[in-house]
Each structure stands twice: as C-alpha cells, then as structure tokens.
Amino acid sequence: MELDHERDLAELRLVVGRMCRVVVERGAADFDRFPFVSEQGGKLEFVMVTRGMWATIGDAGMPAERSAECLVTDLARELVLLSGPREVARLPIALVPGELNVLHR
C-alpha cells in the first residue's frame, strides 16, 4: 500500500480485522458457491482449509452439505449465496473470533 504524500497522516485510520473460523451449511438454500462481503460492499478474500492445505480465495464452491473450514475476517458483514451467476440470498453475519461460526440459511 502506498500513501499519498499530500495526505494528512494524523487523519489516517487503519482497520484490522481478526480472523474467525467459519463453516457454511447448505440448509434449505440451493446454492453452489459463496463469497463474503464487507460493510462497504466489497468482496473479501478469505482462506479455505482443505485436507491440511490452504488457499486464499474470493469465493468458495459448495459441493457438499457443509463447506470446509474457512478463515474469514470479522470485518465480513454478509454471506452471499450464489447459484451460477444468480444471487440467491444475502445473509447478514456477525462473526465471533475464537469460536467456530456455523452459518446457514
């Protein structure tokens, strides 16, 4: 990140989220992938943990009834459920660090 030299650094505000463990369950919703969205509406990258390996991704596939464990910042405010290109639902979330957050519709 590069800062503008003209910017007043006294006004600079850094926001750092805490990582949260998250699992998404399909429930009654019909969707095949999901991203997480911030309060500002931007899609957040998160870490997907599968069979001891991890990858940073923008959205995850949902091939089963329950996702693999994800590590998501507590700055995430919505879980977006997608089926192909179509948005199925947006679910408000409030992730809690230190717990396994199980999300479902």
Buried (B, 14 or more C-beta within 10 A) or exposed (E): EEEEEEEEEEEEEEEEBEBBBBBBBBEEBEBBBBBBBBEEEEEBEBBBEEEEEBEEBEBBEBEEEEBBBBBBBBBBBBBBBBBEEEEBBEBEBEBEEEEEBEBBB
